[in-house]
């Protein structure tokens, strides 16, 4: 085994430890490899971000420059395997967004005698894309892919995954049970189901999974034909394997909030369109002694009379709060005594007086405010505070290429060829793919972004 292979093996053996990554980064920098500096910078940023410490703007700028300058070359071998977006975490690709038609899913007959469904490039052997990615990415631990994958054959690479997000999963109860109970999937600790379609039996199958999770996200799609009528919170409470949840995200599901009081370790809770009343929400957070992050909306008009001071008093450990479409709560936040460090307000109809009062609280280290009614000069102070929080945006395409699209694809192709020495045909195809991806809008799940600290 080479020295580099030994260093990478040490990183894979201790993925949460920065020390092996920094040792490897030092070796790369001694060899003049820019990826060494990139690893060191991402580790520095992640360490500061984890404790809400300010990050030097020069560090963020330099990290972005390295990613935009070298990202295409670093990711080129991976894009030959799958058309996806790759996310660097502390210097290494640990997460893959594979959402296109040529993604990591593959075929399997759905019923006896029925022709097999096939997803992706027919030149590939079934069940090999995820295996190839796992071989190329020693730290691959997380994927987001279409829900069709639950009807597909299971390969050994699944046993390496720590987090999985399924988009629009739709399957019969036997397929769901086979997916959640497969031995190769027992390593999953964070499961996010987005834009799900499920009746009561399918909801019971999803929420009856046997493995112990750290995070569970269960979102029913807005325009689906079937949805559960049973109390989803009760299903979670009945499954002892879920009592150790640290993060829970529920959307558009029937919910009796008091049923969630059996989650003593829960730190992050996000509720959307669940028709929860103000009184139920206050009583719920009072039963969660470890809760530090809360997100809710008033899309169903049930929380208009929420007493935010009472809510904050019921959850003294709360440090992160995200509110959507709830103007009364936002105004109350401006005059409340609290220990919040991160706040997100989305379409809460703020007025200038409320903005001034909110910004007077120096204890808040990070803001994110989205409000169509605010002028740029009122939004600017929030944007400055937002810079304290760093989140690398996938996919990492070079700025000079992106700036040419869509108006001048010829120039973009020339730049791509200069960077990669690729042929004309390959460069044209890659630029078309980049242009298409940059122009796409999400068509699944909730259109509003979820704060990073509520994500899997």
N, C-alpha and C positions, 0 to 999 in steps of 0.2 A: 504494500500500500504506500502511495506517495505521501509526502508531507502535506500537500494540499488536501488529499483525500482524508487523511487523518484529522486535519483541522475541521473539515466539513462534517465528518462523522461526530466529532466532539460537539459541534454546534447542534446537530440533529439530536444528539443524546440529551442535551440540556437546552431546549428551545427558549425557555424563559430567562435564561442567563445571558447577560450582555458580554461577559468576559471572554468566552470563546469566540464570539463574533469580532470583538475588538482585536484579539490576537491575530485572527485571520486578516482583518483589515490592515493591521500593521505590516503583515507580510506582503499584501498586495501593494501597499503604498511604497514599500522598499523596492518593488519591482517596477514602479512607475505606472501601475494599473489604477485608473481613476475610480474603479469600483471600490477600492479600499477606502478612499475618502468618503464615498457615497454611503458605505456601511456605517462608518463612524458617525457621520452627520445624522443619519436616520436614527441611530441608537441614542444620540444626544437629544434629538427632538422628541423621541418617544418617552424618554426618561423625564424630561421637563413637562411634557403634556400630561403624563400620568398623575402628577401631583399639582397640576394647575399652575405651574411656574411660568413666568414670561419667557419667551423664546426670542433670542436675538434675530432681528430681521435679516441680518447678513447671513446667518446660518440657514434660514429658510430659503433665501435667494440662491445661495450656493448649491443647496441640495436640489432645488428646482433646475438650475442650470445643468448640473450633472445628469439629472434624469432626462431632460429634454435633449441634451447633446448626445448621450450614449444609449438612451433607453431603447431605441429602435434596434440597434445592434445587439444589445443584451437579450432582447426578447425575440429576435428573429428565429432562432431554433425552435422556440416554443410555438410561435405562430405557424410553423410548418406542421405542427401536430394538430392544433386546434385553433379555430378562429374565435378568439376570446380576448377579454381584457384581463391583464395580469396586474396584481397589486403587490407592490413591495412593502414589506413590514420589517423594519430594522435591517434593511439591506438585502433581504432575500424575498423572492416571490413565495408568499404563503397563502394567497387567496386567488382564485380564478373565477371570473364571471364568464360563463359559457352559455350564452343566450341565443345564439344564432342557429340557423338551420344545420350548420356543420359543427355541432357542438360535441360534447363528450358522451351523448346518449347513443345507444346502439340497439339492435333489434332483438326481439323475442316474440314468438307467437303468443297471442293473448288468450286464445282458446283453441282447444283441440280441433283440427280441421280448418282453422281460419288462417288465411295467408299471413305471414309475419309482417309486422310493422317494421319499417326501417327508418332510422334517423341518421342523417349524415352522409358522408361520402361512401359510395358503394365500393370504391377501390380498397377501403380499409377492411380488415378482418373484424368481425364483431367483437365488442368488448375489449378493444385495445387502446382507445384514446386515453382514458383515465389511467391505464397501466403505463402508457408511454409518458404521460405527464408526471406520474409518481416517480418513474425512473429518472426523469430529467430534473425534478425538483425535490431535493432531499428534505425540504422543510414544508412541502405542501401539506396543509392541515385544514383547508377550508375551500368550499366551492359553492357557487350559486348557479343553478342550472334549471332547465325546464322540468316541470313535474312529471313529464312522460317517463323520466328515468325510473320511476318506481315500478314500471311495468317491464323493466329490462333485466337482463341477466346480471348477476352479482360477481364482481371480480375481487381479487385480494387487495387491490389498492384501496378499497373502501375502508379497510381496517386501519388505515393511517389517518383517516379524516376525523377531525375534532369538531368541525362546524359545517353544517349543510343548510343551504336555503333552497327550497323548492318553489318554483313559480308556477302558479295555476295547476297544482296537482289534482288530478281527477282519476279515481280508480275505484273499483269495487272493493268491498270489505276484505275478501281473501287476499287481494293484491296488497292492500294496505298492511294487513297483518303479516304477510310474508316479508314485506319491506322492513317493518319496525322490529321484527323478531329475528331477522337474518343474523347469524353469528358475526359476519363481517362488519355489521353496522353497530355493534355494541360499543365501539370506541367513540361514537358520536356523543358529544356533551352539549352541543348547541344546535337546536333544530328550529328553523324558521319556515313556516308554511304560509305563503303569500298568495292572496287571491284564490283561496281554496273554495271548492264546491263540495259540500258534504251535508248529508242528511243526519239524523240522529245516530243511526248505526255506524255510519262512516266516521262521525265525530268521536264516538266511543272507541272505535278501532284506532284512530290517531292518538287519542289521549290515554289509551290503555297500554302504551308502549312500556316495555319492561326495564329499559336502561335508565340509570339515574342521570338526569340532565342538569346542567347549570343554567341554561337558557331555553325557553320555549316561546315561540311566536306562533299564534294561531289566528289568521285573518280570513274571514269569509269574504269573498268577492262581492262587490256592490250589485252587479248585474247577473248573478248566477241564478240558475233555475231551481236549485235545491239548497237549503240551509238548515242548520239544526234548530230545533225548538226546545231542546232540553237545556238545563242549566249547565253551561260549560264549566263554570267555577266548581260546581259539585263534582263533575267528572274528574277535574284536576285534584280536588281534595280526596276523592276516593282512591286515587292511585298513590300508594305510599312511595313509589319510586320518584314521584315528582315533589315530594315534601322538602327536598333539599334545593329546590330552585333558587337561584340568586337573581334571575332576571326573567320577567314575564311580560309578554306583549300580546294583548287581545284586541281584536278588531271586528266589529259588526257581528257580535255573537250575543245570544241571550246570557245574562249574567246576574246572579244574585250575589252581590259583593261580599256579604258576610261569610260565604263559603270559602273565601280565600284566606281566612284568618288562620288556616293551618299551615302557613308557609313562613316559619319563624326566621329563615335565613334570607328571605327575599330582600334584595337591595335596590332593584330597579323595576318599576312598574309603569307600563304604558297602556292606556285604555282609549280606544277610539270607537265612537258610534256604538256604544254598548248600552245606551239608555240607562245609565246609572244615575241615581239622584244625588243631590248635594249631600244630604244626610248620610246616605250609604257610603259615599266616598270618604267623608270624614271618619265614620266609624271603621271603615276598612283600614285606612292608613294608621289609625290608632292601634290596630291589632298587629302591625308589622314593625317590630322593634328595630329591625336592621335597615329599614328603608332609607336610602340616601338619594334616589333619583325618581321623580314622578313626572309623567307626561299624560295630559288629558285634553279633550276638546269638548266643545259645546255644540257640535254639529246637530245633535238631536234635541237641543234646547232644554235639557234637563238640569244643567248646572248654572243657569242664569242667576240663581239666588245663593250661590255658594259663598259662604263666609270664609274668605281666604285666611283671615287672622286665626279663625278656629281651626282651619286645616293645618296651618303651620304649627300651631300649638299642639295639635294632635300628633305631629310628626317632627319631634325636635331634632332628629338626626338628619333631616332632609337638607341636602346641599345643592341639589340640581333640580330645576323645575322647568318644564316646557308646557306652554298653554297655547291652544289654538282656538280662535274664534270665540273668545270669552272676554269681552271688553270690561265687564264689571270686575273680574278677577285681576285683570291687568291694572286697573285704576287702584284697586285695593292694595296691590303689591307695592305701589309707589309710596304708600303711607304706613305700611306694616313694618314691624320690627322682625328681622329674620337673620339667619346666618347662611343664606344661599350664596354660593360661589359661581354657579353657572345658571343663566336664565335664557330661555328662548320664548319669544312672543311672536306668534304667527297670525296675522290678520285679526288683531285685537282692537283695531280702530282707536289707536292712541291719539291724544291731543297734545299740543305743545307743552301744556302745564304738566301733564303726566310724564312726558319725556324728560323734562327738567328734573322732576322729583325722582324718577328712576335712576338717572345718572348721578344724582347726589350720593348714592350709596357706593362708597369706595370699596366695600367688602366684596362686591361682585367682581370676579376676575374675568369673566367671559360673558359676552352678550351675543345673541343672534336675534335680530328683529326683521321681520318681513311684514310690511304694512303698505298697501297700495295708497293709503291716504296720507302718508308722510312725505314731505319734501326731502330732496337729497341732503340739504343742510342739517335736517333733524336726524337723518339716518347716519350721517357721517360719524358722530361720536360713538355710536354702537359698533360701527364697522371697525373703528380703532381698537375697541376692546376685544372684538372678535379675533384680531390678529394674535392675541395671546394663545389662541387655540389653533393647532395645526392639524390639517387633514389632507393627505396627499390625494389629489383627484385622479382616478383612473379614467380613461387610459392615458399613459404618459407619451403623448406624441410631441415631437419637436415643435416649438413655437413658430419657427420660420416656415414649416410646412403648413401648419394650421392656418397661419395668416394668409396664405395663398388660396385657401379653399373658401367657398366653391368657385370664386370668380376666375382663378387662373390655375387650372389643373396642370397645364404644360409646365409652368414654373415649378409647381410642387413636385412633378415627376422628375425634373432635372435635379432638384435639391435632394430628393430621395436617392437618385442614382449616385450622386456625389458622395452621399453619406454611406451607402451600403455597397457600392460597386455592383449592384444588381443589374440584370438585363432590362431592356426597354419594356418588354411584355410583362415581366414580373413587377416592375416598378409601377406600370400603369394599373395593373390589377390591385396592387397594394394601396395606391392613392385612391382608387375608386372605393375600396373597402373602408378606408379611413374616412373619406368624405361621407359615405353612407352612415357610418357609425356616429359621426359627430352630429349629423342631422337628425338622428332618431330621437324620439321622445318616449319615455317609458309608457307602456300600454298595459301594465299589469299592476295590481295592488293599489295602494294608496299613492296618489300623485305627490303628496307633500313629503318632503324629506324627513326622515326620522333622525333625531340627534344621534351622533356617533355613540354616545354612552348608553343608548337604548338598543343598539344594533347587536347582532350576534358577533 
